[in-house]
């Protein structure tokens, strides 16, 4: 996915190692597609689906931020 978005398989020429790690953490934790959201909506209802989306998005942002700060201190 990242190589397609950047247009090159040489990711390290475009992003730093810290950016790659933060991207990986975020993408691993957020809700990735409309099909997932639709399935949640149908299975657990509108309110619970919205809460799940907000929760996973918040966790992804917070953990990516923590990783960014942590790696920034040690990798410069």
Buried (B, 14 or more C-beta within 10 A) or exposed (E): EBEEEEEEEEBEEBBEEBBBBBBEBBEEBBBEEEEBBEEBBEEEEEEEBEEBBEEBBEEBBEBBEEBBEEBEEEEE
